[in-house]
Amino acid sequence: MIEIQQLTKEYRGKKSTVKGVDDVTLTIKKGEIFGIIGYSGAGKSSLLRCLNMLETPTSGKILIDGVDITKLKGKDLRHERLKIGMIFQHFHLISSKTVTQNVAFALKAAGKSKEEIERRVPELLDLVGLGDKGHHYPAQLSGGQKQRVGIARALANNPKVLLCDEATSALDPSTTRSILALLKEINRTLGITIVLITHEMEVVKEICHRIAVMQNGKVIESGDVYELFARPVQPLTRDFIDTVLHFSLPDKLLENRRGTLVKINFQGEIAEKAVVSEVLKKFNVEGNILHGKIEYIQDEPLGIFIMELIGDSQEIARAIEHIRQRTAGLEVLADAA
Ligand SMILES: Nc1ncnc2c1ncn2[C@@H]1O[C@H](COP(=O)(O)OP(=O)(O)OP(=O)(O)O)[C@@H](O)[C@H]1O
């Protein structure tokens, strides 16, 4: 439904030109929650803001349901933009207006009648769990409640796409979870496609179906979130995943090891874990499990074991190959000492 083709966004300064987005091609499917992750300066905001033309791309196309929005201007662009809602890290509410007036503002801007606005605003506030807060001003709300107003406002005109710009970065962990749960619910019940940018892998793990990892304006890796957790290719993707899986083996353990250290991913099936005992019987290697845990990625279990394999190097290589072929992935963390 959203096709980004060879998109580039350059910022031209007096002395130099910065490529915020550098030749990005991506397809975002209808009804999915798509995450774009990267460190500061990777180009996430630039890419997201091109999707509703808050930034004008330098080159490339953005097709939304087949319409290239980069070609639109004036009334046509305003009309197309109504299909795309957006929420922000710092909410961007109008402080002098009540919650009801903030949400009504989006409907007014779209030319909706007074009757329709009066009918729609309470509906939207109920949807985000703020049915009793209509007369409050933003200053009287918590961060999570402010973001709920932002979500109600973004959904006012029944968009097909919701863009989320670091929507939970200013919130504490428990409020973050409640806002992510609301976004998930909106995606499920209203079928709205959600594109979110974040620098937190926890957010991705919690709600995204697919993700793209950005670095220096480019997408360096993309795919199904479970697949990327199980089989990351790029070092940067691994770094992000490590922030969630928290694998740091004590230095002492690394120093004292005798064998090859491997990390094995299991697709959560107990049967797969039998592979390890099978290997120990089949090959002449000794194995010590040093660490094990199960993470839930989108409610699907991903088991992770760290093992030390001790034995003849050829035999270890055969054992590794055997495990690799029968599990969700194996990574050699350190060769035999
Ligand atoms: N308006 C602008 N003028 C000039 N350069 C810009 C502008 N906006 C972004 N850039 C540059 O484009 C690159 C990508 O920035 P962008 O804000 O898109 O990254 P980001 O991944 O969203 O980072 P952050 O999370 O810090 O916002 C950076 O090098 C940034 O300095």
Ligand as a Chemical Component Dictionary entry (heavy atoms), coordinates in Angstrom:
data_LIG
# 
_chem_comp.id                   LIG 
_chem_comp.type                 NON-POLYMER 
_chem_comp.pdbx_formal_charge   0 
_chem_comp.three_letter_code    LIG 
# 
loop_
_chem_comp_atom.comp_id 
_chem_comp_atom.atom_id 
_chem_comp_atom.alt_atom_id 
_chem_comp_atom.type_symbol 
_chem_comp_atom.charge 
_chem_comp_atom.model_Cartn_x 
_chem_comp_atom.model_Cartn_y 
_chem_comp_atom.model_Cartn_z 
_chem_comp_atom.pdbx_ordinal 
LIG N1  N1  N 0 16.224 20.614 8.211  1  
LIG C1  C1  C 0 17.430 20.082 8.088  2  
LIG N2  N2  N 0 18.456 20.780 7.567  3  
LIG C2  C2  C 0 19.684 20.241 7.402  4  
LIG N3  N3  N 0 20.002 18.973 7.740  5  
LIG C3  C3  C 0 19.027 18.226 8.269  6  
LIG C4  C4  C 0 17.696 18.734 8.472  7  
LIG N4  N4  N 0 16.938 17.733 9.019  8  
LIG C5  C5  C 0 17.762 16.664 9.142  9  
LIG N5  N5  N 0 19.001 16.956 8.700  10 
LIG C6  C6  C 0 20.155 16.032 8.657  11 
LIG O1  O1  O 0 19.743 14.842 8.006  12 
LIG C7  C7  C 0 20.292 13.702 8.669  13 
LIG C8  C8  C 0 19.153 12.794 9.108  14 
LIG O2  O2  O 0 18.419 13.460 10.143 15 
LIG P1  P1  P 0 17.057 12.898 10.735 16 
LIG O3  O3  O 0 16.547 13.900 11.722 17 
LIG O4  O4  O 0 16.178 12.479 9.638  18 
LIG O5  O5  O 0 17.580 11.599 11.507 19 
LIG P2  P2  P 0 16.886 10.790 12.657 20 
LIG O6  O6  O 0 17.301 9.380  12.460 21 
LIG O7  O7  O 0 15.433 11.056 12.670 22 
LIG O8  O8  O 0 17.555 11.363 13.949 23 
LIG P3  P3  P 0 16.858 11.925 15.302 24 
LIG O9  O9  O 0 16.301 10.724 15.976 25 
LIG O10 O10 O 0 17.987 12.546 16.044 26 
LIG O11 O11 O 0 15.834 12.909 14.851 27 
LIG C9  C9  C 0 21.142 14.227 9.800  28 
LIG O12 O12 O 0 22.478 14.290 9.360  29 
LIG C10 C10 C 0 20.586 15.609 10.056 30 
LIG O13 O13 O 0 21.581 16.460 10.558 31 
# 
loop_
_chem_comp_bond.comp_id 
_chem_comp_bond.atom_id_1 
_chem_comp_bond.atom_id_2 
_chem_comp_bond.value_order 
_chem_comp_bond.pdbx_ordinal 
LIG N1  C1  SING 1  
LIG C1  N2  SING 2  
LIG C1  C4  DOUB 3  
LIG N2  C2  DOUB 4  
LIG C2  N3  SING 5  
LIG N3  C3  DOUB 6  
LIG C3  C4  SING 7  
LIG C3  N5  SING 8  
LIG C4  N4  SING 9  
LIG N4  C5  DOUB 10 
LIG C5  N5  SING 11 
LIG N5  C6  SING 12 
LIG C6  O1  SING 13 
LIG C6  C10 SING 14 
LIG O1  C7  SING 15 
LIG C7  C8  SING 16 
LIG C7  C9  SING 17 
LIG C8  O2  SING 18 
LIG O2  P1  SING 19 
LIG P1  O3  DOUB 20 
LIG P1  O4  SING 21 
LIG P1  O5  SING 22 
LIG O5  P2  SING 23 
LIG P2  O6  DOUB 24 
LIG P2  O7  SING 25 
LIG P2  O8  SING 26 
LIG O8  P3  SING 27 
LIG P3  O9  DOUB 28 
LIG P3  O10 SING 29 
LIG P3  O11 SING 30 
LIG C9  O12 SING 31 
LIG C9  C10 SING 32 
LIG C10 O13 SING 33 
# 
